Amino acid sequence: MRPAKDVNGMDLLLEIGTEELPASAVYDAMEQVERLLTALFERSRLGSPGLRVLGTPRRIAVIAGGIPGKAAGQVTRKKGPQLSAARSPDGAWTKAAIGFARSQGIEPDALVIEDTEKGSYVFAVSEVAGSSARELLPGMLAELIGSMRFKKSMRWGDREERFSRPVRWLLAIADGQVLPFDFAGLTASDVTYGHRYLSSGPLRIAAPSEYVAALEREKVVVDHIRRREEIVSSARLACDDAGYLPVLDADVLEEVVQLVEWPGVALGRFDERFLALPREVLEHAMEQHQRYFPVNDPAGAIMPAFIAVHNGDPAFSDIIATGHQRVLAARLSDAEFFFNEDLKRPLAARAEDLKHVVYQSELGSMAEKSARLSALVNVLGERAGLSPEVIERARRSAALAKCDLVTHMVVEFPALQGVMGSIYAVESGEDERVARAVAEQYLPRRMGDSLPETPEGSLLSLAEKSDNLAASFGLGHVPTGSEDPYALRRQALGMLLILTTGGLLLSVMDAVRVAAAEIEAEAHGFSWTMEAEKALADFFASRERVFFSDRGFRYDLVEAVLAVDWDRPLAALARLKALDEARESGMLAGLYTAFERCHNLSRGRPTGEVSEALFDAPVEAEVFGVLKDAEPRVADALDRLDYRAAVESLESLREPVDRLFDEVLIMAEDDAVRTNRLSLLSRIDALFIRVADFSRLTWD
């Protein structure tokens, strides 16, 4: 956010100069600076100045505008004795009041009388003037830097302080004056440094407003948004003359932005013979290994060229491009060799090699995992109602799924597992749908990633994730806090996305139980326990809460649905949509009133079968008749996943239930009549609960 300067306030500039930071650490640090500094301003009662956070590989900076010269005053109110004990009948202050006033450093006559819910009390009210911002800011900035944490931190020299990389200088000024504070043996000044190689030397900053322009003169574009824009425009310009279009992967672009301070681009080329390699291999070698951008022709075909972003002098772009070309040529030569060697054997012939690849020490080999996946896709496919042809292709894809793990290409480029298996499957003459499923087995890898597009791929991906969850929870590898070494949250998210998007009505718990049974059958000492099952249920339901809440459903609707149907995500989604529509129309509020009256009165009380012989009011028979009519309609709607119809079927009970409470005394004196009426309410309550746990709904 750009600072909105207060004409009566001051501007602050803080810069933390470091050794080159990893790109992820730059983004992490920028987020922390904005969050922590905002909290520090609020805590110090300096308002909420506008913050502009900037970052490069060698610096994290923030410009804050409109900081008041003085913190807001703070009013304190200390409660004293009750008025009756503080003042005598003649109006004089008692010893209790005098002693309280003295303890607060004020005269008794300065006490304030206030009425509270518990009566009238005396209060000592005082105001503490706010401190000068110049007095507060140095301590705030030192605390800010000391509070920053990274996934990987380091110490340097003989210092105890930690940061992602060694801190080399600190700059802190407010309206032209240095704000001196210390961190890691450094004292903040008004001096910064430009580009490591292209600048003229130390640079003194006179005011925060000069910072960005002054650094740009020293070959540092400190605004990461501007650097991104320059990289994109320069890449397109470099490709224009050759008639190419740069392929700017968003993740690679975000990383490259934080690898340079003075972005330049160079158009490099590679030997056309490498175009015989699969596009996925070329892109992976360029993007993931070298952080280059591939280029296409206007028709979308990949060209023997690439864009490299560099941090050097643009005048030497040609020399820089030559260096990058040599690096990429070596990488592609390796890939070419691996690819040609791998093609000498059909993919299926590598299945035997999987016996020598350990999956986990407690879970056997990858060959055994492949066999489990084949069994799993068979069971899941049948339960999902898929055709025998789809199931058979999914079984074949499961048998081939892990074979690429023993290829030269995947050993060298592990991120291409699944992708290379699919390519080699096609080269080996496998059915194209089988090959595609092999590529889709790990999808989605993360939020926003593609989902499997084939039923075979969806089945294989669900089997893979079910097996992973069964293995991890069976061995007690339950995610805690931010720790999730086996990426189980991602596995759960993938299952949720596939099941709800693909329209597959499958039980998560059933799928994991089948997977666990397959592991147990291999006799590796693995045991699926009730503790593991409960841990999985709690874990998966917690992921569903986040999943459905992120899609805009109210938290109480989510809780009401997951309480009755957590492990069938597709059914849970359909229930949520029906409840959401009923809430919007107003129907749900009326249903809740009827439910609440039945639920609250019958809960925890003895009930049994409803006896029509014990009815002594016509409305009881009417309610029971409506209930018996609604029960099969609700059951039929639930079987058809028509939850809108199920909710509408409950609507028929609302008016009769209201009259029941108006016309009869539920808690009748006769024990049998009372129990019978409570049993009727309990049966109504149970019908509502079949649709959703209405007791979890709120009406804020």
BELDAGI-V248477 format. One line per field, one symbol per residue. ss: DSSP state (A for helix, B for strand, O for the rest). burial: # if it has 9 or more other ideal C-beta (glycine too) atoms within 8 Angstrom, else .. A space follows every 10 residues. Layout:
ss: ???
burial: ???
This chain:
ss: OOOOOOOOOB BBBBBBBBOO OOAAAAAAAA AAAAAAAAAA AAAOOOOOOB BBBBBBOOBB BBBBBBBOOB OOOBBBBBBB BBAAAABOOO OOBOAAAAAA AAAOOOOAAA OBBBBBOOBB BBBBBBBBOO OBAAAAAAAA AAAAAAAOOO OOOBOOOOOO OOBOOOBBBB BBBBOOBBOO OBBOOBBOBO BBBOOOOOOO OBBBOOOAAA AAAAAAAOOO OOOAAAAAAA AAAAAAAAAA OOOOBBOOOA AAAAAAAOOO OOOBBBBBBO OAAAAAOOAA AAAAAAAAAO OOBBBBOOOO OBBBBBBBBB OOOAAAAAAA AAAAAAAAAA AAAAAAAAAA AAOOOOAAAA AAAAAAOBBB OOOBBAAAAA AAAAAAAAAA AAAOOOOAAA AAAAAAAAAA OOAAAAOAAA AAOAAAOOAA AAAAAAAOOO OAAAAAAAAA OOOOOOOOOO OOOOAAAAAA AAAAAAAAAA AAAAOOOOOB OOBOOOOAAA AAAAAAAAAA AAOOOOOAAA AAAAAAAAAA AOOOOOOOOA AAAAAAAAAA AAAAAAAAAA OOOOAAAAAA AAAAAOOOAA AAAAAAAAAA AAAAAOAAAA AAAAAAAAAA AAOOOOOOOO OAAAOOOAAA AAAAAAAAAA AAAAAAAAAO OOAAAAAAAA AAAAAAAAAA AAAOOOOOOO AAAAAAAAAA AAAAAAAAAA AOOAAAOOOO
burial: ..#.##..#. ########.. #.#.###### .###.###.# ##.####.## ########## ########## ###......# #.#..##... ..##.###.# #..#.#.#.. #.#......# ######...# ..##.###.# #####..#.# ...#...... #.#####.## ####....## #.##.#.##. #####..##. ..#.#.##.# ##.###.### ##.#..##.# ##.###.##. .#.#####.. .######### ########.# ...#..#..# ########## #######... .##.###### ##....#..# ##.##.###. ##.######. .#....##.# #.##..#.#. ..######## ########## ####.#...# #.######## ########## ..#..##### ######.#.# ..######## #.##...... ##.####### ########## #####...#. ...#.#.### ########## .#.###.### ########## .#...#.#.. .##.###.## #.###.###. ..#..##### ########## ########## ###...#### #########. ##.......# ....#...## ####.##.## #.###.##.. #.#####.## ####.##### #..#.#.#.. ..######## #####.#### ####.##...
